[in-house]
Amino acid sequence: MGEQPQTQQQRIAANEALFRRANELLRLRYEELRLDSERLPFICECGDERCTETLTLTLDEYRDVRRHPRRYVIVPGHELTESEDVVEEDDDYSIVEKHAVEG
Protein backbone atom coordinates (compact mmCIF):
# COMPACT_ATOMS: atom_id res chain seq x y z
CA MET A 1 0.00 0.00 0.00
CA GLY A 2 1.38 3.41 -0.98
CA GLU A 3 1.05 6.60 1.02
CA GLN A 4 -2.00 8.71 0.44
CA PRO A 5 -1.22 12.12 -1.04
CA GLN A 6 -1.47 14.96 1.46
CA THR A 7 -4.27 17.45 1.20
CA GLN A 8 -3.41 21.12 0.95
CA GLN A 9 -4.47 21.60 4.60
CA GLN A 10 -2.17 18.76 5.70
CA ARG A 11 0.77 20.27 3.78
CA ILE A 12 0.13 23.67 5.33
CA ALA A 13 -0.05 22.15 8.83
CA ALA A 14 3.17 20.20 8.24
CA ASN A 15 5.00 23.36 7.08
CA GLU A 16 3.77 25.34 10.07
CA ALA A 17 4.87 22.59 12.45
CA LEU A 18 8.31 22.41 10.81
CA PHE A 19 8.83 26.18 11.14
CA ARG A 20 7.59 26.07 14.74
CA ARG A 21 10.15 23.35 15.62
CA ALA A 22 12.92 25.42 14.04
CA ASN A 23 11.86 28.45 16.07
CA GLU A 24 11.88 26.38 19.25
CA LEU A 25 15.51 25.49 18.55
CA LEU A 26 16.27 29.17 17.99
CA ARG A 27 14.55 30.05 21.27
CA LEU A 28 16.63 27.51 23.17
CA ARG A 29 19.84 28.89 21.67
CA TYR A 30 18.86 32.50 22.40
CA GLU A 31 18.13 31.51 26.00
CA GLU A 32 21.54 29.83 26.29
CA LEU A 33 23.12 33.06 25.06
CA ARG A 34 20.97 35.09 27.51
CA LEU A 35 19.60 37.35 24.80
CA ASP A 36 16.51 38.28 26.81
CA SER A 37 16.16 41.99 26.20
CA GLU A 38 16.53 42.42 22.46
CA ARG A 39 14.41 41.70 19.40
CA LEU A 40 15.62 38.51 17.76
CA PRO A 41 15.04 36.90 14.37
CA PHE A 42 12.58 34.02 14.08
CA ILE A 43 11.28 32.16 11.05
CA CYS A 44 7.84 32.98 9.68
CA GLU A 45 5.55 30.11 10.68
CA CYS A 46 3.13 30.51 7.79
CA GLY A 47 2.05 27.48 5.82
CA ASP A 48 3.83 28.46 2.59
CA GLU A 49 6.63 25.94 2.07
CA ARG A 50 8.50 28.47 -0.10
CA CYS A 51 8.51 31.20 2.56
CA THR A 52 11.99 32.20 3.70
CA GLU A 53 11.12 35.42 5.50
CA THR A 54 12.01 36.22 9.08
CA LEU A 55 10.48 38.46 11.69
CA THR A 56 11.76 39.87 14.95
CA LEU A 57 10.35 39.70 18.44
CA THR A 58 11.66 39.45 21.97
CA LEU A 59 11.89 36.13 23.78
CA ASP A 60 9.01 37.20 26.03
CA GLU A 61 6.84 37.96 22.99
CA TYR A 62 7.76 34.59 21.48
CA ARG A 63 7.00 32.77 24.76
CA ASP A 64 3.58 34.47 24.86
CA VAL A 65 2.78 33.02 21.43
CA ARG A 66 3.82 29.52 22.54
CA ARG A 67 1.55 29.66 25.60
CA HIS A 68 -1.33 29.07 23.19
CA PRO A 69 -0.89 25.78 21.28
CA ARG A 70 -2.97 26.93 18.29
CA ARG A 71 -1.07 30.18 17.74
CA TYR A 72 1.64 30.83 15.18
CA VAL A 73 3.79 33.87 14.52
CA ILE A 74 3.98 35.05 10.92
CA VAL A 75 5.13 37.95 8.77
CA PRO A 76 2.17 40.35 8.38
CA GLY A 77 0.14 39.45 5.31
CA HIS A 78 1.13 35.76 5.25
CA GLU A 79 -2.27 34.48 6.34
CA LEU A 80 -3.05 31.65 3.92
CA THR A 81 -6.18 29.91 5.04
CA GLU A 82 -9.67 30.56 6.28
CA SER A 83 -8.91 28.25 9.21
CA GLU A 84 -7.02 30.94 11.14
CA ASP A 85 -7.70 34.39 12.52
CA VAL A 86 -5.27 37.21 13.26
CA VAL A 87 -5.37 37.74 17.03
CA GLU A 88 -2.54 40.26 17.38
CA GLU A 89 -0.57 42.50 15.08
CA ASP A 90 2.72 44.32 15.48
CA ASP A 91 4.80 46.20 12.91
CA ASP A 92 7.16 43.21 12.61
CA TYR A 93 4.82 40.23 13.06
CA SER A 94 1.26 38.96 13.28
CA ILE A 95 -0.05 36.22 15.52
CA VAL A 96 -2.64 33.92 14.02
CA GLU A 97 -4.73 31.35 15.83
CA LYS A 98 -5.94 28.20 14.17
CA HIS A 99 -9.57 27.22 14.60
CA ALA A 100 -10.02 24.34 17.05
CA VAL A 101 -10.11 21.53 14.48
CA GLU A 102 -6.90 22.52 12.68
CA GLY A 103 -4.96 23.51 15.79
Biopython code that builds the backbone (N, CA, C, O; Angstrom):
import numpy as np
from Bio.PDB.StructureBuilder import StructureBuilder

atoms = [
    (1, "MET", "N", (0.816, -1.186, 0.000)),
    (1, "MET", "CA", (0.000, 0.000, 0.000)),
    (1, "MET", "C", (0.858, 1.247, 0.000)),
    (1, "MET", "O", (1.745, 1.376, 0.844)),
    (2, "GLY", "N", (0.626, 2.160, -0.910)),
    (2, "GLY", "CA", (1.375, 3.412, -0.980)),
    (2, "GLY", "C", (0.782, 4.448, -0.047)),
    (2, "GLY", "O", (-0.328, 4.286, 0.461)),
    (3, "GLU", "N", (1.534, 5.515, 0.173)),
    (3, "GLU", "CA", (1.052, 6.596, 1.022)),
    (3, "GLU", "C", (0.004, 7.402, 0.275)),
    (3, "GLU", "O", (0.100, 7.610, -0.934)),
    (4, "GLN", "N", (-0.986, 7.847, 1.012)),
    (4, "GLN", "CA", (-2.004, 8.711, 0.445)),
    (4, "GLN", "C", (-1.406, 10.102, 0.252)),
    (4, "GLN", "O", (-0.663, 10.575, 1.112)),
    (5, "PRO", "N", (-1.715, 10.761, -0.857)),
    (5, "PRO", "CA", (-1.216, 12.120, -1.038)),
    (5, "PRO", "C", (-1.806, 13.045, 0.027)),
    (5, "PRO", "O", (-2.954, 12.880, 0.442)),
    (6, "GLN", "N", (-1.011, 14.014, 0.457)),
    (6, "GLN", "CA", (-1.468, 14.957, 1.463)),
    (6, "GLN", "C", (-2.421, 15.967, 0.843)),
    (6, "GLN", "O", (-2.269, 16.365, -0.312)),
    (7, "THR", "N", (-3.400, 16.367, 1.631)),
    (7, "THR", "CA", (-4.272, 17.453, 1.203)),
    (7, "THR", "C", (-3.523, 18.765, 1.396)),
    (7, "THR", "O", (-2.499, 18.812, 2.077)),
    (8, "GLN", "N", (-4.033, 19.810, 0.801)),
    (8, "GLN", "CA", (-3.410, 21.119, 0.955)),
    (8, "GLN", "C", (-3.367, 21.510, 2.430)),
    (8, "GLN", "O", (-2.354, 22.034, 2.892)),
    (9, "GLN", "N", (-4.435, 21.268, 3.172)),
    (9, "GLN", "CA", (-4.467, 21.604, 4.599)),
    (9, "GLN", "C", (-3.409, 20.825, 5.374)),
    (9, "GLN", "O", (-2.794, 21.370, 6.290)),
    (10, "GLN", "N", (-3.188, 19.567, 5.025)),
    (10, "GLN", "CA", (-2.166, 18.762, 5.700)),
    (10, "GLN", "C", (-0.770, 19.293, 5.388)),
    (10, "GLN", "O", (0.086, 19.332, 6.271)),
    (11, "ARG", "N", (-0.532, 19.700, 4.149)),
    (11, "ARG", "CA", (0.765, 20.272, 3.782)),
    (11, "ARG", "C", (1.027, 21.575, 4.526)),
    (11, "ARG", "O", (2.131, 21.814, 5.013)),
    (12, "ILE", "N", (0.001, 22.409, 4.607)),
    (12, "ILE", "CA", (0.134, 23.672, 5.330)),
    (12, "ILE", "C", (0.452, 23.404, 6.798)),
    (12, "ILE", "O", (1.348, 24.030, 7.365)),
    (13, "ALA", "N", (-0.279, 22.478, 7.414)),
    (13, "ALA", "CA", (-0.051, 22.152, 8.827)),
    (13, "ALA", "C", (1.353, 21.592, 9.040)),
    (13, "ALA", "O", (1.998, 21.908, 10.040)),
    (14, "ALA", "N", (1.829, 20.771, 8.122)),
    (14, "ALA", "CA", (3.173, 20.198, 8.239)),
    (14, "ALA", "C", (4.234, 21.297, 8.131)),
    (14, "ALA", "O", (5.216, 21.280, 8.873)),
    (15, "ASN", "N", (4.044, 22.245, 7.220)),
    (15, "ASN", "CA", (4.998, 23.359, 7.078)),
    (15, "ASN", "C", (5.012, 24.218, 8.336)),
    (15, "ASN", "O", (6.078, 24.592, 8.824)),
    (16, "GLU", "N", (3.840, 24.529, 8.855)),
    (16, "GLU", "CA", (3.766, 25.344, 10.065)),
    (16, "GLU", "C", (4.461, 24.643, 11.232)),
    (16, "GLU", "O", (5.186, 25.277, 11.999)),
    (17, "ALA", "N", (4.240, 23.347, 11.363)),
    (17, "ALA", "CA", (4.868, 22.586, 12.450)),
    (17, "ALA", "C", (6.385, 22.556, 12.292)),
    (17, "ALA", "O", (7.111, 22.656, 13.281)),
    (18, "LEU", "N", (6.869, 22.419, 11.066)),
    (18, "LEU", "CA", (8.309, 22.413, 10.814)),
    (18, "LEU", "C", (8.937, 23.746, 11.210)),
    (18, "LEU", "O", (9.975, 23.772, 11.870)),
    (19, "PHE", "N", (8.309, 24.854, 10.809)),
    (19, "PHE", "CA", (8.830, 26.177, 11.140)),
    (19, "PHE", "C", (8.764, 26.413, 12.653)),
    (19, "PHE", "O", (9.659, 27.036, 13.224)),
    (20, "ARG", "N", (7.710, 25.918, 13.294)),
    (20, "ARG", "CA", (7.592, 26.069, 14.741)),
    (20, "ARG", "C", (8.730, 25.332, 15.452)),
    (20, "ARG", "O", (9.320, 25.868, 16.390)),
    (21, "ARG", "N", (9.040, 24.111, 15.016)),
    (21, "ARG", "CA", (10.147, 23.349, 15.622)),
    (21, "ARG", "C", (11.480, 24.090, 15.443)),
    (21, "ARG", "O", (12.298, 24.134, 16.362)),
    (22, "ALA", "N", (11.688, 24.661, 14.275)),
    (22, "ALA", "CA", (12.919, 25.419, 14.038)),
    (22, "ALA", "C", (12.983, 26.629, 14.968)),
    (22, "ALA", "O", (14.051, 26.945, 15.493)),
    (23, "ASN", "N", (11.873, 27.299, 15.176)),
    (23, "ASN", "CA", (11.856, 28.450, 16.075)),
    (23, "ASN", "C", (12.088, 28.033, 17.524)),
    (23, "ASN", "O", (12.695, 28.780, 18.292)),
    (24, "GLU", "N", (11.618, 26.867, 17.898)),
    (24, "GLU", "CA", (11.878, 26.382, 19.252)),
    (24, "GLU", "C", (13.372, 26.153, 19.470)),
    (24, "GLU", "O", (13.893, 26.429, 20.551)),
    (25, "LEU", "N", (14.055, 25.652, 18.452)),
    (25, "LEU", "CA", (15.512, 25.487, 18.546)),
    (25, "LEU", "C", (16.205, 26.847, 18.644)),
    (25, "LEU", "O", (17.163, 27.005, 19.400)),
    (26, "LEU", "N", (15.727, 27.816, 17.887)),
    (26, "LEU", "CA", (16.275, 29.166, 17.990)),
    (26, "LEU", "C", (16.057, 29.719, 19.395)),
    (26, "LEU", "O", (16.970, 30.292, 19.989)),
    (27, "ARG", "N", (14.843, 29.545, 19.926)),
    (27, "ARG", "CA", (14.546, 30.046, 21.270)),
    (27, "ARG", "C", (15.502, 29.454, 22.297)),
    (27, "ARG", "O", (16.034, 30.172, 23.144)),
    (28, "LEU", "N", (15.718, 28.153, 22.221)),
    (28, "LEU", "CA", (16.632, 27.505, 23.167)),
    (28, "LEU", "C", (18.036, 28.096, 23.067)),
    (28, "LEU", "O", (18.680, 28.340, 24.088)),
    (29, "ARG", "N", (18.507, 28.325, 21.859)),
    (29, "ARG", "CA", (19.843, 28.891, 21.667)),
    (29, "ARG", "C", (19.911, 30.322, 22.192)),
    (29, "ARG", "O", (20.883, 30.696, 22.849)),
    (30, "TYR", "N", (18.887, 31.122, 21.906)),
    (30, "TYR", "CA", (18.863, 32.496, 22.405)),
    (30, "TYR", "C", (18.876, 32.518, 23.932)),
    (30, "TYR", "O", (19.534, 33.360, 24.543)),
    (31, "GLU", "N", (18.137, 31.579, 24.547)),
    (31, "GLU", "CA", (18.131, 31.512, 26.003)),
    (31, "GLU", "C", (19.506, 31.134, 26.536)),
    (31, "GLU", "O", (19.957, 31.692, 27.536)),
    (32, "GLU", "N", (20.173, 30.196, 25.880)),
    (32, "GLU", "CA", (21.537, 29.826, 26.287)),
    (32, "GLU", "C", (22.471, 31.035, 26.230)),
    (32, "GLU", "O", (23.346, 31.197, 27.081)),
    (33, "LEU", "N", (22.277, 31.870, 25.231)),
    (33, "LEU", "CA", (23.121, 33.057, 25.062)),
    (33, "LEU", "C", (22.654, 34.241, 25.911)),
    (33, "LEU", "O", (23.283, 35.299, 25.917)),
    (34, "ARG", "N", (21.549, 34.048, 26.623)),
    (34, "ARG", "CA", (20.973, 35.089, 27.507)),
    (34, "ARG", "C", (20.640, 36.373, 26.753)),
    (34, "ARG", "O", (20.969, 37.475, 27.191)),
    (35, "LEU", "N", (19.998, 36.206, 25.637)),
    (35, "LEU", "CA", (19.600, 37.350, 24.800)),
    (35, "LEU", "C", (18.151, 37.732, 25.105)),
    (35, "LEU", "O", (17.299, 37.721, 24.216)),
    (36, "ASP", "N", (17.881, 38.066, 26.355)),
    (36, "ASP", "CA", (16.511, 38.284, 26.807)),
    (36, "ASP", "C", (15.904, 39.633, 26.454)),
    (36, "ASP", "O", (14.684, 39.744, 26.342)),
    (37, "SER", "N", (16.718, 40.647, 26.279)),
    (37, "SER", "CA", (16.160, 41.991, 26.200)),
    (37, "SER", "C", (16.081, 42.575, 24.794)),
    (37, "SER", "O", (15.607, 43.698, 24.622)),
    (38, "GLU", "N", (16.526, 41.850, 23.808)),
    (38, "GLU", "CA", (16.528, 42.425, 22.459)),
    (38, "GLU", "C", (15.574, 41.684, 21.527)),
    (38, "GLU", "O", (15.157, 40.558, 21.801)),
    (39, "ARG", "N", (15.242, 42.341, 20.425)),
    (39, "ARG", "CA", (14.411, 41.696, 19.404)),
    (39, "ARG", "C", (15.313, 40.762, 18.607)),
    (39, "ARG", "O", (16.418, 41.128, 18.206)),
    (40, "LEU", "N", (14.821, 39.562, 18.389)),
    (40, "LEU", "CA", (15.622, 38.509, 17.763)),
    (40, "LEU", "C", (14.913, 37.963, 16.534)),
    (40, "LEU", "O", (13.685, 38.006, 16.455)),
    (41, "PRO", "N", (15.678, 37.447, 15.571)),
    (41, "PRO", "CA", (15.045, 36.897, 14.369)),
    (41, "PRO", "C", (14.459, 35.504, 14.610)),
    (41, "PRO", "O", (15.079, 34.647, 15.240)),
    (42, "PHE", "N", (13.258, 35.310, 14.096)),
    (42, "PHE", "CA", (12.585, 34.018, 14.081)),
    (42, "PHE", "C", (12.068, 33.785, 12.667)),
    (42, "PHE", "O", (11.953, 34.720, 11.876)),
    (43, "ILE", "N", (11.766, 32.553, 12.364)),
    (43, "ILE", "CA", (11.278, 32.161, 11.049)),
    (43, "ILE", "C", (9.764, 32.345, 10.989)),
    (43, "ILE", "O", (9.054, 32.006, 11.935)),
    (44, "CYS", "N", (9.283, 32.876, 9.887)),
    (44, "CYS", "CA", (7.840, 32.982, 9.676)),
    (44, "CYS", "C", (7.240, 31.580, 9.729)),
    (44, "CYS", "O", (7.732, 30.668, 9.064)),
    (45, "GLU", "N", (6.179, 31.405, 10.516)),
    (45, "GLU", "CA", (5.547, 30.105, 10.681)),
    (45, "GLU", "C", (4.312, 29.939, 9.802)),
    (45, "GLU", "O", (3.406, 29.175, 10.135)),
    (46, "CYS", "N", (4.276, 30.644, 8.696)),
    (46, "CYS", "CA", (3.133, 30.508, 7.794)),
    (46, "CYS", "C", (3.179, 29.134, 7.109)),
    (46, "CYS", "O", (4.177, 28.420, 7.209)),
    (47, "GLY", "N", (2.134, 28.784, 6.441)),
    (47, "GLY", "CA", (2.047, 27.479, 5.816)),
    (47, "GLY", "C", (2.666, 27.378, 4.434)),
    (47, "GLY", "O", (2.622, 26.313, 3.819)),
    (48, "ASP", "N", (3.241, 28.461, 3.934)),
    (48, "ASP", "CA", (3.830, 28.464, 2.594)),
    (48, "ASP", "C", (5.213, 27.813, 2.643)),
    (48, "ASP", "O", (6.136, 28.364, 3.243)),
    (49, "GLU", "N", (5.358, 26.666, 2.026)),
    (49, "GLU", "CA", (6.631, 25.935, 2.069)),
    (49, "GLU", "C", (7.773, 26.687, 1.396)),
    (49, "GLU", "O", (8.937, 26.359, 1.625)),
    (50, "ARG", "N", (7.469, 27.681, 0.578)),
    (50, "ARG", "CA", (8.504, 28.466, -0.098)),
    (50, "ARG", "C", (8.916, 29.705, 0.691)),
    (50, "ARG", "O", (9.854, 30.400, 0.303)),
    (51, "CYS", "N", (8.229, 29.987, 1.789)),
    (51, "CYS", "CA", (8.512, 31.198, 2.563)),
    (51, "CYS", "C", (9.880, 31.092, 3.229)),
    (51, "CYS", "O", (10.201, 30.088, 3.865)),
    (52, "THR", "N", (10.675, 32.139, 3.071)),
    (52, "THR", "CA", (11.991, 32.198, 3.705)),
    (52, "THR", "C", (12.149, 33.486, 4.510)),
    (52, "THR", "O", (13.265, 33.871, 4.858)),
    (53, "GLU", "N", (11.045, 34.144, 4.803)),
    (53, "GLU", "CA", (11.115, 35.419, 5.505)),
    (53, "GLU", "C", (11.270, 35.221, 7.004)),
    (53, "GLU", "O", (10.876, 34.198, 7.565)),
    (54, "THR", "N", (11.854, 36.225, 7.630)),
    (54, "THR", "CA", (12.010, 36.216, 9.076)),
    (54, "THR", "C", (11.298, 37.427, 9.666)),
    (54, "THR", "O", (10.945, 38.368, 8.956)),
    (55, "LEU", "N", (11.100, 37.381, 10.954)),
    (55, "LEU", "CA", (10.476, 38.463, 11.692)),
    (55, "LEU", "C", (11.232, 38.596, 12.996)),
    (55, "LEU", "O", (11.987, 37.699, 13.369)),
    (56, "THR", "N", (11.043, 39.697, 13.691)),
    (56, "THR", "CA", (11.758, 39.874, 14.951)),
    (56, "THR", "C", (10.769, 40.102, 16.085)),
    (56, "THR", "O", (9.767, 40.801, 15.942)),
    (57, "LEU", "N", (11.088, 39.488, 17.211)),
    (57, "LEU", "CA", (10.351, 39.704, 18.440)),
    (57, "LEU", "C", (11.244, 39.325, 19.614)),
    (57, "LEU", "O", (12.244, 38.628, 19.444)),
    (58, "THR", "N", (10.881, 39.781, 20.789)),
    (58, "THR", "CA", (11.664, 39.450, 21.974)),
    (58, "THR", "C", (11.338, 38.024, 22.404)),
    (58, "THR", "O", (10.345, 37.447, 21.962)),
    (59, "LEU", "N", (12.169, 37.469, 23.256)),
    (59, "LEU", "CA", (11.890, 36.127, 23.782)),
    (59, "LEU", "C", (10.587, 36.111, 24.559)),
    (59, "LEU", "O", (9.846, 35.131, 24.478)),
    (60, "ASP", "N", (10.283, 37.154, 25.305)),
    (60, "ASP", "CA", (9.008, 37.200, 26.034)),
    (60, "ASP", "C", (7.824, 37.193, 25.075)),
    (60, "ASP", "O", (6.831, 36.507, 25.318)),
    (61, "GLU", "N", (7.924, 37.956, 23.985)),
    (61, "GLU", "CA", (6.844, 37.955, 22.992)),
    (61, "GLU", "C", (6.686, 36.568, 22.378)),
    (61, "GLU", "O", (5.568, 36.091, 22.188)),
    (62, "TYR", "N", (7.814, 35.920, 22.066)),
    (62, "TYR", "CA", (7.755, 34.587, 21.483)),
    (62, "TYR", "C", (7.143, 33.590, 22.474)),
    (62, "TYR", "O", (6.309, 32.767, 22.097)),
    (63, "ARG", "N", (7.560, 33.668, 23.737)),
    (63, "ARG", "CA", (6.998, 32.766, 24.759)),
    (63, "ARG", "C", (5.491, 32.962, 24.899)),
    (63, "ARG", "O", (4.758, 31.996, 25.108)),
    (64, "ASP", "N", (5.022, 34.212, 24.785)),
    (64, "ASP", "CA", (3.584, 34.470, 24.863)),
    (64, "ASP", "C", (2.833, 33.754, 23.744)),
    (64, "ASP", "O", (1.743, 33.225, 23.964)),
    (65, "VAL", "N", (3.414, 33.736, 22.546)),
    (65, "VAL", "CA", (2.779, 33.021, 21.429)),
    (65, "VAL", "C", (2.687, 31.533, 21.751)),
    (65, "VAL", "O", (1.644, 30.916, 21.534)),
    (66, "ARG", "N", (3.764, 30.956, 22.265)),
    (66, "ARG", "CA", (3.824, 29.517, 22.539)),
    (66, "ARG", "C", (2.923, 29.077, 23.694)),
    (66, "ARG", "O", (2.650, 27.886, 23.842)),
    (67, "ARG", "N", (2.462, 30.019, 24.507)),
    (67, "ARG", "CA", (1.549, 29.660, 25.605)),
    (67, "ARG", "C", (0.201, 29.170, 25.073)),
    (67, "ARG", "O", (-0.566, 28.536, 25.797)),
    (68, "HIS", "N", (-0.071, 29.462, 23.830)),
    (68, "HIS", "CA", (-1.333, 29.071, 23.193)),
    (68, "HIS", "C", (-0.996, 28.076, 22.075)),
    (68, "HIS", "O", (-0.431, 28.475, 21.057)),
    (69, "PRO", "N", (-1.326, 26.811, 22.241)),
    (69, "PRO", "CA", (-0.893, 25.784, 21.280)),
    (69, "PRO", "C", (-1.397, 25.974, 19.849)),
    (69, "PRO", "O", (-0.814, 25.413, 18.922)),
    (70, "ARG", "N", (-2.450, 26.742, 19.649)),
    (70, "ARG", "CA", (-2.973, 26.930, 18.291)),
    (70, "ARG", "C", (-2.490, 28.222, 17.652)),
    (70, "ARG", "O", (-2.974, 28.599, 16.584)),
    (71, "ARG", "N", (-1.551, 28.903, 18.282)),
    (71, "ARG", "CA", (-1.071, 30.182, 17.741)),
    (71, "ARG", "C", (0.274, 30.023, 17.054)),
    (71, "ARG", "O", (1.131, 29.239, 17.462)),
    (72, "TYR", "N", (0.421, 30.810, 15.984)),
    (72, "TYR", "CA", (1.639, 30.834, 15.176)),
    (72, "TYR", "C", (2.021, 32.276, 14.941)),
    (72, "TYR", "O", (1.156, 33.151, 14.889)),
    (73, "VAL", "N", (3.306, 32.531, 14.798)),
    (73, "VAL", "CA", (3.791, 33.873, 14.520)),
    (73, "VAL", "C", (4.214, 33.934, 13.050)),
    (73, "VAL", "O", (4.953, 33.076, 12.567)),
    (74, "ILE", "N", (3.737, 34.953, 12.356)),
    (74, "ILE", "CA", (3.980, 35.050, 10.917)),
    (74, "ILE", "C", (4.330, 36.486, 10.535)),
    (74, "ILE", "O", (4.077, 37.424, 11.290)),
    (75, "VAL", "N", (4.907, 36.634, 9.367)),
    (75, "VAL", "CA", (5.126, 37.952, 8.775)),
    (75, "VAL", "C", (3.743, 38.515, 8.420)),
    (75, "VAL", "O", (2.918, 37.791, 7.863)),
    (76, "PRO", "N", (3.474, 39.782, 8.727)),
    (76, "PRO", "CA", (2.168, 40.348, 8.380)),
    (76, "PRO", "C", (1.823, 40.126, 6.907)),
    (76, "PRO", "O", (2.648, 40.344, 6.020)),
    (77, "GLY", "N", (0.600, 39.693, 6.671)),
    (77, "GLY", "CA", (0.137, 39.445, 5.310)),
    (77, "GLY", "C", (0.313, 38.013, 4.843)),
    (77, "GLY", "O", (-0.083, 37.690, 3.724)),
    (78, "HIS", "N", (0.891, 37.145, 5.655)),
    (78, "HIS", "CA", (1.129, 35.764, 5.253)),
    (78, "HIS", "C", (0.000, 34.808, 5.652)),
    (78, "HIS", "O", (0.184, 33.592, 5.613)),
    (79, "GLU", "N", (-1.136, 35.332, 6.027)),
    (79, "GLU", "CA", (-2.273, 34.477, 6.339)),
    (79, "GLU", "C", (-2.679, 33.752, 5.061)),
    (79, "GLU", "O", (-2.909, 34.382, 4.029)),
    (80, "LEU", "N", (-2.767, 32.432, 5.134)),
    (80, "LEU", "CA", (-3.046, 31.652, 3.925)),
    (80, "LEU", "C", (-4.411, 30.995, 3.898)),
    (80, "LEU", "O", (-4.944, 30.736, 2.819)),
    (81, "THR", "N", (-4.978, 30.723, 5.034)),
    (81, "THR", "CA", (-6.182, 29.911, 5.039)),
    (81, "THR", "C", (-7.316, 30.595, 5.788)),
    (81, "THR", "O", (-7.116, 31.545, 6.544)),
    (82, "GLU", "N", (-8.497, 30.081, 5.552)),
    (82, "GLU", "CA", (-9.674, 30.559, 6.276)),
    (82, "GLU", "C", (-9.784, 29.884, 7.634)),
    (82, "GLU", "O", (-10.711, 30.170, 8.391)),
    (83, "SER", "N", (-8.850, 28.989, 7.956)),
    (83, "SER", "CA", (-8.911, 28.251, 9.213)),
    (83, "SER", "C", (-8.117, 28.930, 10.320)),
    (83, "SER", "O", (-7.823, 28.313, 11.344)),
    (84, "GLU", "N", (-7.765, 30.214, 10.116)),
    (84, "GLU", "CA", (-7.020, 30.944, 11.136)),
    (84, "GLU", "C", (-7.488, 32.384, 11.170)),
    (84, "GLU", "O", (-7.961, 32.928, 10.172)),
    (85, "ASP", "N", (-7.346, 32.989, 12.336)),
    (85, "ASP", "CA", (-7.698, 34.394, 12.524)),
    (85, "ASP", "C", (-6.502, 35.129, 13.096)),
    (85, "ASP", "O", (-5.767, 34.581, 13.918)),
    (86, "VAL", "N", (-6.302, 36.368, 12.667)),
    (86, "VAL", "CA", (-5.266, 37.207, 13.257)),
    (86, "VAL", "C", (-5.772, 37.649, 14.625)),
    (86, "VAL", "O", (-6.851, 38.230, 14.740)),
    (87, "VAL", "N", (-4.974, 37.366, 15.671)),
    (87, "VAL", "CA", (-5.371, 37.742, 17.027)),
    (87, "VAL", "C", (-4.522, 38.874, 17.594)),
    (87, "VAL", "O", (-4.882, 39.480, 18.604)),
    (88, "GLU", "N", (-3.397, 39.159, 16.946)),
    (88, "GLU", "CA", (-2.544, 40.264, 17.384)),
    (88, "GLU", "C", (-1.664, 40.686, 16.225)),
    (88, "GLU", "O", (-1.207, 39.859, 15.436)),
    (89, "GLU", "N", (-1.434, 41.995, 16.133)),
    (89, "GLU", "CA", (-0.569, 42.498, 15.076)),
    (89, "GLU", "C", (0.443, 43.478, 15.660)),
    (89, "GLU", "O", (0.137, 44.248, 16.571)),
    (90, "ASP", "N", (1.623, 43.430, 15.126)),
    (90, "ASP", "CA", (2.722, 44.324, 15.477)),
    (90, "ASP", "C", (3.299, 44.785, 14.148)),
    (90, "ASP", "O", (2.944, 44.240, 13.103)),
    (91, "ASP", "N", (4.174, 45.768, 14.166)),
    (91, "ASP", "CA", (4.797, 46.201, 12.913)),
    (91, "ASP", "C", (5.606, 45.078, 12.279)),
    (91, "ASP", "O", (5.650, 44.962, 11.055)),
    (92, "ASP", "N", (6.253, 44.244, 13.109)),
    (92, "ASP", "CA", (7.156, 43.206, 12.608)),
    (92, "ASP", "C", (6.528, 41.821, 12.464)),
    (92, "ASP", "O", (7.084, 40.974, 11.764)),
    (93, "TYR", "N", (5.404, 41.570, 13.095)),
    (93, "TYR", "CA", (4.823, 40.229, 13.055)),
    (93, "TYR", "C", (3.323, 40.271, 13.319)),
    (93, "TYR", "O", (2.790, 41.246, 13.849)),
    (94, "SER", "N", (2.665, 39.193, 12.938)),
    (94, "SER", "CA", (1.260, 38.962, 13.276)),
    (94, "SER", "C", (1.173, 37.623, 13.979)),
    (94, "SER", "O", (1.968, 36.718, 13.720)),
    (95, "ILE", "N", (0.207, 37.504, 14.867)),
    (95, "ILE", "CA", (-0.053, 36.223, 15.521)),
    (95, "ILE", "C", (-1.400, 35.740, 15.018)),
    (95, "ILE", "O", (-2.406, 36.445, 15.102)),
    (96, "VAL", "N", (-1.400, 34.515, 14.490)),
    (96, "VAL", "CA", (-2.639, 33.918, 14.025)),
    (96, "VAL", "C", (-2.977, 32.736, 14.925)),
    (96, "VAL", "O", (-2.098, 32.078, 15.482)),
    (97, "GLU", "N", (-4.267, 32.492, 15.047)),
    (97, "GLU", "CA", (-4.732, 31.349, 15.834)),
    (97, "GLU", "C", (-5.562, 30.449, 14.939)),
    (97, "GLU", "O", (-6.489, 30.892, 14.262)),
    (98, "LYS", "N", (-5.206, 29.182, 14.955)),
    (98, "LYS", "CA", (-5.941, 28.196, 14.175)),
    (98, "LYS", "C", (-7.277, 27.922, 14.843)),
    (98, "LYS", "O", (-7.384, 27.961, 16.069)),
    (99, "HIS", "N", (-8.285, 27.648, 14.046)),
    (99, "HIS", "CA", (-9.568, 27.221, 14.599)),
    (99, "HIS", "C", (-9.363, 25.869, 15.267)),
    (99, "HIS", "O", (-8.415, 25.157, 14.938)),
    (100, "ALA", "N", (-10.213, 25.514, 16.176)),
    (100, "ALA", "CA", (-10.020, 24.344, 17.046)),
    (100, "ALA", "C", (-9.694, 23.062, 16.290)),
    (100, "ALA", "O", (-8.832, 22.308, 16.741)),
    (101, "VAL", "N", (-10.329, 22.786, 15.187)),
    (101, "VAL", "CA", (-10.107, 21.526, 14.479)),
    (101, "VAL", "C", (-8.699, 21.445, 13.908)),
    (101, "VAL", "O", (-8.053, 20.402, 14.005)),
    (102, "GLU", "N", (-8.209, 22.541, 13.310)),
    (102, "GLU", "CA", (-6.900, 22.524, 12.679)),
    (102, "GLU", "C", (-5.759, 22.663, 13.672)),
    (102, "GLU", "O", (-4.642, 22.231, 13.389)),
    (103, "GLY", "N", (-6.019, 23.259, 14.832)),
    (103, "GLY", "CA", (-4.959, 23.514, 15.793)),
    (103, "GLY", "C", (-4.436, 22.248, 16.373)),
    (103, "GLY", "O", (-3.531, 22.278, 17.208)),
]
sb = StructureBuilder()
sb.init_structure("model")
sb.init_model(0)
sb.init_chain("A")
sb.init_seg("    ")
for serial, (resi, resn, name, xyz) in enumerate(atoms, 1):
    if name == "N":
        sb.init_residue(resn, " ", resi, " ")
    sb.init_atom(name, np.array(xyz, "f"), 0.0, 1.0, " ", f" {name:<3s}", serial, name[0])
structure = sb.get_structure()
